[in-house]
Amino acid sequence: MLKDLASKLTGKKARKKSTTKPIIVPRAEHSVSRNDISPNALKVLYRLNKAGFSAYLVGGCVRDILMGKKPKDFDVATNAHPEQIRKVFSNCRLIGRRFRLAHIFFGREIIEVATFRTHHENGKDQQGKMQKGMIIRDNVYGTIEDDAWRRDFRINALYYNIADFSIVDYTGGMRDIKNQVIHMIGDPEQRYHEDPVRLLRAVRFLAKLPVSLSPKTEAPIVKLSYLLGHVSSARLYQEVLKFFQEGSSFETFELLQKHHLLKELFPLTNDCLANKDFAELVNIALKDTDRRIKENKGISKSFMFAILMWQPYQNELKKFENSDMPPFIRNDKAIQNVLKSQTQILTIPRMQQVTIREIYLLQHRLLKRTGKSAIRLLAHPRFRAGYDLLVLRSKIDPSLEELAKWWTDFQEVNPEAQAKMTDGLNKGRPKRKGRRYRKPNKDS
């Protein structure tokens, strides 16, 4: 009775600790092989195990291998505390305040190692903090069972045990993978409140994987979309980057609109999607990005942000049409206003903002194709990104087709042919008269 009263006063529901035994799937009955695991991740698992700690692969890497996909990174969970992990690995760096982690460095590859966590009310004298139902700090350590039940989705709560190569399943994740469905662990609404980023993860997994969301998991998303406003802009930026890196950005973008999440991440972009030409431009760019990812080609984060903010920039530019400011200043002012508004929601790094600005300014410089300016423009460090945006725009606006084709041809010919192409455009134009040199008077 006292517990129920405390629950009502604090607004929290008492959690029931699971007493069910985990399902242990032996090596012969699952598809996770050491051949699918990064050699560096295996080194971390084996060394932790040899040091007397338990060590498991956990989360997306296990899920992806079971679903026939190639993981991009490998996360390790252990009962060793961060300071103990650092003693085992000389190439270890401890990071994070909200969520204390160990990063093990192997050149460019980083293996992330986390200590088993438990719910805050189960911890004693440890670093855990909640505010208005949202987890602010999550460093309350527990057992593997505690860790499994505090994870977000069942399919992300599967543990690959390096000791015997089995999979440990406390929540029913193996069943969900078989049925191709995503269930939230616990009450979905409460779990979204604890960490609103789970709203984005649910949509990202829905786009990325051949799965559906369970009705209870999907139902609260639209209603709770406003919770993203409580997440730090730096953390939202990191989550948004994942949308462009998994080959399903087009599907993700559509789902963000459907679940009213896009307006929380890119409000200016969301308002401009009523413009059919801009909506088509975004769709073409996202599909092209997915194609490049599937072909193992690189993508430019700055270019994708430039695409998403192109129409907001154009709308802002129109506000200065009747201004007395020079064109260059008007363009710069419009760019600054759009970036300032967007970076209040997503912390776009300074260098990426500079690149976005240069891509936009190049759209005006690409209009000039005469003289040596065209040849000099080819050496501009952002020329390729500016040219790519021009080509995408030409697919929507027929008036730009000739300009885009000219620049395409201009890049492919030799210097002599380039000179002829620019000279051809100079014909018929009056030559600019330079200032005549005036010899100074002796008396002056």
Backbone hydrogen bonds, N-H to C=O, Kabsch-Sander energy under -0.5 kcal/mol:
donor,donor_aa,acceptor,acceptor_aa,energy
5,L,1,M,-2.3
6,A,2,L,-2.4
7,S,3,K,-2.2
8,K,4,D,-1.9
9,L,5,L,-2.2
10,T,6,A,-2.2
11,G,7,S,-1.3
12,K,7,S,-0.9
17,K,15,R,-0.6
23,I,169,D,-3.1
24,I,22,P,-0.6
25,V,23,I,-0.7
25,V,167,I,-3.0
29,E,26,P,-2.1
30,H,27,R,-1.2
33,S,31,S,-0.5
36,D,33,S,-1.6
37,I,34,R,-1.0
42,L,38,S,-2.1
43,K,39,P,-1.8
44,V,40,N,-1.9
45,L,41,A,-2.4
46,Y,42,L,-2.8
47,R,43,K,-2.4
48,L,44,V,-2.2
49,N,45,L,-2.2
50,K,46,Y,-2.5
51,A,47,R,-1.7
52,G,49,N,-1.3
53,F,48,L,-2.4
56,Y,77,A,-2.4
57,L,160,Y,-2.1
58,V,75,D,-2.0
59,G,158,L,-0.9
61,C,58,V,-0.6
63,R,59,G,-2.1
64,D,60,G,-3.0
65,I,61,C,-1.9
66,L,62,V,-2.1
67,M,63,R,-1.4
68,G,65,I,-1.5
69,K,64,D,-3.4
75,D,58,V,-0.5
76,V,112,E,-3.0
77,A,56,Y,-2.8
78,T,114,A,-2.0
79,N,54,S,-0.9
84,Q,81,H,-0.6
85,I,81,H,-2.3
86,R,82,P,-2.1
87,K,83,E,-1.2
88,V,84,Q,-1.1
88,V,85,I,-0.5
89,F,85,I,-1.8
90,S,88,V,-0.5
92,C,89,F,-0.8
93,R,103,H,-2.2
95,I,101,L,-2.4
101,L,95,I,-2.5
102,A,113,V,-2.4
103,H,93,R,-2.9
104,I,102,A,-0.5
104,I,111,I,-2.6
105,F,91,N,-2.6
105,F,103,H,-0.6
106,F,109,E,-2.9
109,E,106,F,-1.9
111,I,104,I,-2.5
112,E,74,F,-0.9
112,E,110,I,-0.6
113,V,102,A,-3.2
114,A,76,V,-2.8
116,F,78,T,-2.3
118,T,140,V,-2.7
122,N,119,H,-1.6
123,G,119,H,-0.5
123,G,120,H,-1.3
127,Q,139,N,-0.8
128,G,126,Q,-1.4
129,K,137,R,-2.5
131,Q,134,M,-2.8
134,M,131,Q,-1.9
135,I,194,E,-3.2
136,I,129,K,-2.7
137,R,129,K,-2.1
138,D,98,R,-4.0
139,N,127,Q,-2.3
141,Y,139,N,-0.7
142,G,116,F,-1.8
147,D,143,T,-2.5
148,A,144,I,-2.1
149,W,145,E,-1.9
150,R,146,D,-1.2
151,R,148,A,-0.9
154,R,183,H,-2.0
156,N,153,F,-1.4
157,A,154,R,-1.8
159,Y,168,V,-2.1
160,Y,57,L,-2.9
161,N,159,Y,-0.7
161,N,166,S,-2.8
162,I,55,A,-1.5
162,I,160,Y,-0.6
164,D,161,N,-0.5
165,F,161,N,-2.1
167,I,25,V,-2.3
168,V,159,Y,-3.2
169,D,23,I,-2.3
169,D,167,I,-0.5
170,Y,157,A,-0.6
176,D,172,G,-1.7
177,I,173,G,-2.2
178,K,174,M,-2.0
179,N,175,R,-2.3
180,Q,176,D,-0.9
181,V,176,D,-1.9
182,I,212,S,-2.4
183,H,181,V,-0.5
185,I,152,D,-3.0
186,G,184,M,-0.6
191,R,187,D,-2.4
192,Y,188,P,-2.5
193,H,189,E,-1.8
194,E,190,Q,-2.0
195,D,191,R,-1.6
198,R,195,D,-2.1
199,L,196,P,-2.1
200,L,196,P,-0.6
200,L,197,V,-0.6
201,R,197,V,-1.9
202,A,198,R,-2.3
203,V,199,L,-1.4
204,R,200,L,-2.5
205,F,201,R,-2.8
206,L,202,A,-1.7
207,A,203,V,-1.8
208,K,204,R,-2.4
209,L,205,F,-2.7
211,V,209,L,-2.2
212,S,180,Q,-1.2
214,S,182,I,-2.5
217,T,214,S,-0.5
218,E,214,S,-2.2
219,A,215,P,-2.4
221,I,218,E,-1.5
224,L,220,P,-2.2
225,S,222,V,-1.1
227,L,224,L,-2.1
228,L,225,S,-1.7
229,G,226,Y,-1.9
230,H,227,L,-2.2
231,V,228,L,-1.4
236,L,232,S,-2.1
237,Y,233,S,-1.9
238,Q,234,A,-1.6
239,E,235,R,-1.7
240,V,236,L,-2.5
241,L,237,Y,-2.0
242,K,238,Q,-0.8
242,K,239,E,-0.5
243,F,239,E,-0.6
243,F,240,V,-1.2
244,F,240,V,-0.7
244,F,241,L,-1.0
245,Q,242,K,-0.8
252,T,248,S,-2.3
253,F,249,S,-2.5
254,E,250,F,-1.8
255,L,251,E,-2.0
256,L,252,T,-2.4
257,Q,253,F,-1.7
258,K,254,E,-2.3
259,H,255,L,-2.3
260,H,257,Q,-1.5
261,L,256,L,-2.5
262,L,256,L,-1.6
264,E,261,L,-0.8
265,L,261,L,-1.2
266,F,262,L,-3.6
270,N,266,F,-2.8
271,D,267,P,-2.0
272,C,268,L,-1.2
273,L,269,T,-0.8
273,L,270,N,-0.8
274,A,271,D,-0.6
275,N,272,C,-2.1
276,K,274,A,-0.8
279,A,275,N,-2.5
280,E,276,K,-2.3
281,L,277,D,-2.1
282,V,278,F,-2.4
283,N,279,A,-2.1
284,I,280,E,-2.5
285,A,281,L,-2.2
286,L,282,V,-2.5
287,K,283,N,-2.4
288,D,284,I,-2.2
289,T,285,A,-2.1
290,D,286,L,-2.3
291,R,287,K,-2.0
292,R,288,D,-2.1
293,I,289,T,-2.1
294,K,290,D,-2.1
295,E,291,R,-1.3
296,N,293,I,-1.6
297,K,292,R,-3.2
301,K,299,I,-0.6
304,M,300,S,-1.7
305,F,301,K,-2.1
306,A,302,S,-2.3
307,I,303,F,-2.1
308,L,304,M,-2.2
309,M,305,F,-1.6
310,W,307,I,-1.3
313,Y,309,M,-2.0
314,Q,310,W,-2.1
315,N,311,Q,-2.7
316,E,312,P,-2.1
317,L,313,Y,-2.2
318,K,314,Q,-1.5
319,K,315,N,-0.7
319,K,316,E,-0.7
320,F,317,L,-1.5
321,E,318,K,-1.5
323,S,320,F,-1.5
330,R,326,P,-2.2
331,N,327,P,-2.5
332,D,328,F,-2.3
333,K,329,I,-2.6
334,A,330,R,-2.3
335,I,331,N,-2.3
336,Q,332,D,-2.3
337,N,333,K,-2.2
338,V,334,A,-2.0
339,L,335,I,-2.5
340,K,336,Q,-2.5
341,S,337,N,-1.9
342,Q,338,V,-2.3
343,T,339,L,-2.8
344,Q,340,K,-0.6
344,Q,341,S,-0.5
345,I,342,Q,-1.9
346,L,342,Q,-2.4
347,T,233,S,-1.3
348,I,346,L,-1.8
353,Q,349,P,-1.9
354,V,350,R,-2.1
355,T,351,M,-1.9
356,I,352,Q,-2.5
357,R,353,Q,-2.3
358,E,354,V,-2.1
359,I,355,T,-2.4
360,Y,356,I,-2.1
361,L,357,R,-2.4
362,L,358,E,-1.9
363,Q,359,I,-0.7
363,Q,360,Y,-1.0
364,H,360,Y,-0.5
364,H,361,L,-1.0
365,R,361,L,-1.6
366,L,362,L,-2.5
367,L,364,H,-1.1
368,K,365,R,-1.4
369,R,367,L,-0.7
373,S,370,T,-0.8
374,A,370,T,-0.6
374,A,371,G,-0.5
376,R,372,K,-2.6
377,L,373,S,-1.8
378,L,374,A,-1.0
378,L,375,I,-0.5
379,A,375,I,-0.5
379,A,376,R,-1.2
380,H,377,L,-1.6
383,F,380,H,-2.0
386,G,382,R,-2.5
387,Y,383,F,-3.2
388,D,384,R,-2.5
389,L,385,A,-1.9
390,L,386,G,-1.9
391,V,387,Y,-2.4
392,L,388,D,-2.2
393,R,389,L,-2.5
394,S,390,L,-2.1
395,K,391,V,-0.9
395,K,392,L,-0.7
396,I,392,L,-0.5
396,I,393,R,-1.2
397,D,393,R,-2.9
400,L,397,D,-2.0
401,E,398,P,-1.4
404,A,400,L,-2.6
405,K,401,E,-2.4
406,W,402,E,-2.2
407,W,403,L,-2.0
408,T,404,A,-1.9
409,D,405,K,-2.7
410,F,406,W,-2.6
411,Q,407,W,-1.4
412,E,408,T,-0.8
412,E,409,D,-0.6
413,V,409,D,-1.1
418,Q,414,N,-2.2
419,A,415,P,-2.2
420,K,416,E,-1.8
421,M,417,A,-2.2
422,T,418,Q,-2.1
423,D,419,A,-2.5
424,G,420,K,-2.4
425,L,421,M,-0.9
426,N,422,T,-0.9
427,K,423,D,-1.1
429,R,426,N,-1.9
434,G,432,R,-0.6
439,K,437,Y,-0.6
444,S,441,N,-0.5
